[in-house]
Amino acid sequence: MSTKTIALPPAKNFINGHLENGLSKTLDVFNPASGEVIAKVPLSGKGELDKAVEAAKAAFPAWSSQTLKERVQVFFRFRTLLEQNLQELTELVSIENGKIYSEAKAEVMKGIELCEFACSLPQIVNDEIQEVSKGVECRTSHCPLGVVACITPFNFPHMVPLWTIPNAIALGNCMILKPSEQTPLSAVRIAELLKEAGLPDGVLNIVNGDKEIVEAICDHPEIEAVSFVGSTRVAKIVYQRATSNLKRCVALGGAKNHLIVLPDAHTEMAATNIAASMSGCAGQRCMAASAMVGVGKIDHIVERLCEVARAIVPGDSLGSVISKEAKERIERYITEAEEQGAKVLVDGRNTTVKGKEEGYYVGATVIDYVKPEMKIAKEEVFGPVLSILRTNDIDEAIRIENSSNYGNASSVFTQNGKMADYVMERVSAGMVGVNIGVPVPREPFSFGGWNESKFGVSDITGKSSVEFWTKLKKRTTKWNPEAWTNWMS
């Protein structure tokens, strides 16, 4: 399907319900699939952030005073608009991120599911009430924090903003969104559609920028909480800086997800799931399979995996990576592993797509006989590259998994239920699976890893996010002066 039929929204700030150019310098925004410049995004400074925070502060009293049931009505209407504009939103993701159409559509569909969860919050977030002593009642209620912020990455420009916007805003907060400067267009359409759905001006504001605006968000005295999704290196910095300024922060970092494959695994299911996991979204997702740990005789699975990988066609069933720099970095990992003795079974280097010769493509790549000490075995490649490590011992496979600094996801491929449980109990990862390449929980279950894949408490989606975006108020009341009195009353 064509991805050039829509009018692109302007890459502007969105403050108090209005698009603004910003007062700062700009940065080119590229279509990664073609290498074309499609927009210029403002690199905002502290002044623009201050203006957005003031708009959010002004909107907060009226917005937070509404009931939760009243606030979620906006998201019922927003969900309808997402469905009505599905093709436009899909094409927009594909243009600014480089995803193939089917992957971009899946991203928008996931955004609809996230919106549906926010619509269900009145049935989930309930006050707890108890008569704790005769005539004395205690009650807890979830209260919004105030002005909050989310900082989102390039790899899911539509979905990741919707990890936070619906829940945080439905719970009564007003938000500052800082999208990736590489993919700012989907965020603008989200803001426009929310306004069309009836969200009051100032409740959601978008401030574009780079490192400077991220630091300003972490430092701003009137922003109460920050969520972040990106690399582990930056996640650590954001978490430390935000919390040092006495803010709540949950910061999701990178990953090195290991799929442990046993000889009894269903060959076709394992090969197709692993290939899809490592190559989906061009490998640019924190849930991608980047390391396969084969236990024992798994050559038959590797052979089928390579057949599946060779059938993945760049520009057709495989999208581009985000930039020229990303393409060069990914190819350096492959070359270095080969020079260190690993065997490249399927080689995606030097890939070009006819008609899109300036696009940033890396073909699906499978590398066998990778050693745990190699750089490619330890670091997040963030491309369609699978490293295969081999061992004859299941406990050694688990040790390889657990030696990683990361802890986002892990899966085991086997037809033995007892062995699956054995692995799931022992791997150090926040999201685990059996015979599934991308073990992402669905709503209402929350998303979040362990170790250096996540910093902070609570998760960023699902029920767990309610605790992050609200604070508890505890009320104790007594109306009966004749009630018997004890030490509790």
N, C-alpha and C positions, 0 to 999 in steps of 0.2 A: 504493500500500500504506500502511496506517496506520502512523503513527510515534508512537502513544501507547498501545502495548500492553504495554510493559515496565515493570518496577519500576526506578526510577533508583537507581544506587549512591550512597552518601553522598559528598559532596565533602569528604573528610577527608585528613589526612596518613596515610601508610602507613609505619610505622617498625618495623623488626625483626619483620616479619610480622604486625603488628597495626594496625588502623585507630585513629586518634587524632583528637580534635577540634582539638587545638592550643590554645595559651594566649593567642592574640592576637585582634584584632578580625576581623570577617568582611566579605565582599563578596558582593553579590547576583550570582548567575549566571542569565543570561536564555536563553530559547529565542528566537533571533533571528527565527524564522519567525512567531512569534506575539506577541512582546514580553512573555511571561509569565516571572515569576521561577520557576526550577525548583530552585534550591539556594542554599546559602550556603557560600562557600569560606573557609577560614581564611587570613589573611594572616600567615604565620609569621615569626618573628624568628630571631635568631642562636641562641637557646637550643634551638629545635626542630632547627635545622640541626646543632648540636653533637651532639644526641642521635642523629640519623640517621647522622652520620659515625662516631660511636662504635660503632653497630650494624654498620656496614659494615666498620670496622676489625676488629671481633671476628670477623666472618664470613670475612674474607679468607684467613687461613692455611689453613683447611680447604678452602675453595672452590678456591683457587689451586693447592693440592697435588694435586687431582685431575687426571687427564690430560684433554686436550682432547676426546678421544673420549668420555670419561665425562661431561664437562660438557654436551656437545651433546645427550645423551639427554633432558635437560629440554626442549630446544627441539623435538625430535621429538614429545614428548607435548603441548607447548604448541601446536604447529601443528595437531594433531588437535582440541584444544579450541577453537581459533579457527574451524575448520570447523564443529564441532558447535554453536557459539554465533554463527554468522554473522549470522543475522537480528537477534538481540539487539544485537550489536555495531554492526551497520549502523544500526539505529534509534537507538542511543545517539549515534552520530556525527551523525545527521540532527537529533536534538533539540537537542544542545548547540551545533552549528555552523550549522545552517540549510540544509545541503545537501539536495538532492533525494535520494530513496532510491537511485536508480541510481548517483549519484556517491558516496554514502556507502558503498555496497556495493563499488564499485571501490576505494575507499580501504582497506577491510578486506582485500580480495583482494590488494592490493599488500603489505599487512602480512604476509600468509601467504607471499608470494614472498620477502620479506626474511627471514622465519624459515627458509625453505628454504635460503637462502644460508648462514645461520649453521650449519645442519645439515651443510653441505658443507665447513666449515672444516677438518676433519681431512684432507681430500683436497687442500686448497689450502696450508695452513700446514705446511710440512715443513722439518725441519732441513737445513741445507746442510753436507755433510761432504766433506772432501778430505784426502788424504795429501799434505802440502805439502813434505815431505822424507822421506828414508828413515826409517821408524819414527816419524815425527811426524805427528800428525793434528790438523787444525783443524776446529772445528764451531761453527755458530751456531744459536741457538734463540731463539724469541720468548717473552718473559716478560711477564706482566701488570704494569701500572703500580701497582696498588693501588686506592685509592678514587678514583673519577672521577665526573664530573657531566655531565648534559645538560640544556639549557634549551630548551624547545620552544614553538612558536607555536600560535595558535588555529586556523589554517586547515586543518591536518591533524592533529586531536587523537589519532588512532589511528596513522596511518602514520609521522609524523615521530618519535615515541618509538621506533618499531620500526626506524627508520634506525640507531639507536645501541644500544638495549638488547640485542638478540640477539648482535651481534658483540662488543660490549665485554664482556659478561658471559660469553659462551662462551669468550672468550680469557683468562678468569680474573680479571677485575676485579670489584669490587663498586661499585654505582652509586647516586648520588643523582639523582633525576629531579625537575626543577621544571617542571611543565606550565604552560601559559598559565592565568592566573586566570580567563579568560573561558570556557575549555573544560577543566575539570579532571576530568570524569567518566570519560572513556574511559581515562585513565591509571590510575584506581583499578581498573577491570575488568581491565586488563592485569596489574596487580600480583596481583590475586586469582587470575586464571587461571594465572599463573606459579607461584604458591604451590601451586595444585591440581596443577600439572604436576611438582611436586617440587623447586622452587627453594628452597634453604635460607633460613630467616629471616635478614634482614640483608643479603643479597646485592643486593636491590633495595629502595630506600627512596624514598618520595615526600614531598617537602616543598613545600607550596603557598605561594604568596605573590606579591608584586609586586617593585618595584624593590629594596626593602630586602634581600630574600632573594637576588636575583641578585647584588647587591654582596657579600653575605656569602659566597656560593659562590666568587666571584672572589678573595676575600681569604683564604679558609680555608687555613691552612697544611698541612692534611693531605689536601687534595684535589689530586691530581696532574695532572688534565687536565679541560678543559671543552669541550664542544661546544655551539654555539648556533645557532639558526635564528630569524630575525626580520628587522626592518628594518635597512638599512645604518647608519643613525644609531646604533642600539643595538649592532649588531654591532661597530662600531668601538670603542665604549666598553668592551664586554665583552672584546674581544681585547686592547686596551691594558691594561685593569685586570688581567686574568688573567695575561698574559705579564709584566707588571711585578712580579707576585708569583711569577715563575719557574715558571709552569704551562705545559703544552702547551695550545694553544687552536686550534680551527678554528671560525670564526664565519661562517655564511652570511647574507648580507644580501639586499637587494632587487634589483630588476631593471627594466629597460626594454627588453623584447625586441622586436626589429625583424624583421618578415617582409618580405623583398624580393620583389616580385611583378613578373614580366616579362610582356609581352604574349602570349607563346606558352604561358603556363601553362594547364593544363587547367581550364576555367572552373568546372565543377561541383566538382572535387576541391579547387581553391583556395578557392572560396567557402565550402564546407561545413567544410573544415578550419580556415580562419581564423575563421569564426563560432564554431565549437566551442572553439577555443583562447581566444578573447577572453571568452567567456561561461561556459565550464566552471567549476564551483565559484564561480560569481558573479564570476569574474575575480580571486578571492582566492588566487592561487598565483603563485609566483615564476617559473613557466614560461609564464604567460599571454601571449598576443599582445596587446600594448598599442599598438604602432605598426606600421602597414603602409606600406611605402615602394613606391609604384607607379612603375614605370619605363616611360615612353612611354604608349601608348594602352591603358589598362586599364579604360576605362569599362564595358565589358561584364562584367568581373569584379566591379566595384563594384556594378553594378546587381543582379547575382545575389546577391552578398553581402548586400545590404540586404534582398532578399526572404527570404533564410534568417534574417536577424536578426529581421525582423518576425514570423516564425513561432515564435520562441522565447517561450514563455508563462511569465511569472513565477508561481511557486507550483506549476507543473506540470513544465516542462522547464528552469526556472531557479530556483535557490534564493535565499535572502535573503543580504544582507551581514551582517556580524557584529554591528553595533550601530547605534543611531540616529545617533551621531556619525559613523560611517563613511558612512552614507547621505548625510548632509548634506555631508560633505567631498567625496564623489564628485560630487554634483550641483553643487557650487561649481566644480569643474574644468570641467564641461561648460558652465556658464553663462559662465564667464570666457573660454573658448575662443570661444564664439559671439559674445561682445561684442568680441573682438579680430579678428573677420572670418572665422572658420571657419564652415562650413556643417553644421548638424546634419541628417543624412539620416534617421537613426532615433533617436528621442528616448525615453530611458528614465526621464526625470525624473518625479517626482510619481506614481510607480507605487504602487498598492495592490492587494491580493489579497482577493477576496471571502471573508469568514469569517476573515480574518487581517489585518484593517485596521490593527492595531497592529504588524504585522511590519515588518521593515526591508528593503524591496525597492527595487532599482533595475533597471529594464528594460534589455535589451540596447541599446546605443547605438553608432551609427556617426557619426563626425564627419569630414568631408572638408575639403580645402584647409587643413589645419593647417600652420603654418610651424615650422621647426626651433627658432626662438627662443621659441615659446610655452611657457608653463609646462607645459601638458598634454603637450607633445612631449618634455619633459625629465624630468619627475618621475614616480614610480611612483604611479599612480592607485589600484590595487588594487580594481578594480571591473570590471563587464562593459562596458567602454568601449574602443572601437577608434578611434585617430586615424589618418587617412590623410594621408600626406605625398606630394607628387608631384615627380618629376624626369624628365628625358629621358635621363639618363646613368647607366649602371651604376656607374661609379666615384664619382659624386656620391652615389648611394644607399649605397654602402659607406662613404663619408665620413660620411654622416648617422648610420649605425649606429655607426661607430667614434668618433664625437664624444661618445657617451654615456659617463658615468662608470661605468656598469654594464657587465657582460659575462657575463650568465648564459647566454642562449640567442639563437640567430638561425637563421632558415630562409630558403631561397630557393625560390620556386615557378616552375618552368620545365620544359620538356620537352627542353631542350638540356643534355646531360651535361657538355659542355665549359664552358658558362657556369655550371653548378652548381658544378663544381670551382673555377672562378675565384673565385666568391663565397666558398665555404667556406674557401679558402686565405687570404682577405684579411680576413674579418670578425674582430673582436676579441671572441670569446665562447668560453666553455669547452665549450658544448654546441651543436652545429650540426646542421641537418637539411636535407633536400631534400623538398619537397612534403609536409611534415608540420608541423602547427601547434604541436605540443608535443614537441620532440625530446629526451625524457627517456630516458637510457640504461637498459637493463634489467640486472639482476644477471647476471653478475658485474661488469659495467662500472660504474664509480663515478659518483656525482652531485656536481657542483660547478662553479661558474662561475669567471670571471676578474675582474680589476680590482676594483671596489668591490662586487662581488657575492659575494666570498669573501675572508676574511682568514685567513692561516695556510697551512701546507703540508698535503699529503695531502687526500683527499676524505672525505666523511662516510659513504659507503656503498661496497659492493663491495670488490674486492681492495685498493684503496688504503687503506681504513680499517684494515686489519691493521697497517700501519706506524704509524698514529696511536695505536691502543689498546695497543700493545706496545712493549717495548724489547728490543734484541738483546743476548744474552749470547754472548761468544766464548770458546770453550774450546780450549786447545792441550794435547795430551797426548803423552807419550813413555813407552813401557814397555820398550823394548829397549835395554839398556845397551851391547850389542855393535854396535848400528847405527852405520854410518859417520857421522861428525859433520862438519858444515860450518857456515858462518856462520848458517844458518837453524835449526840444531838444537843 
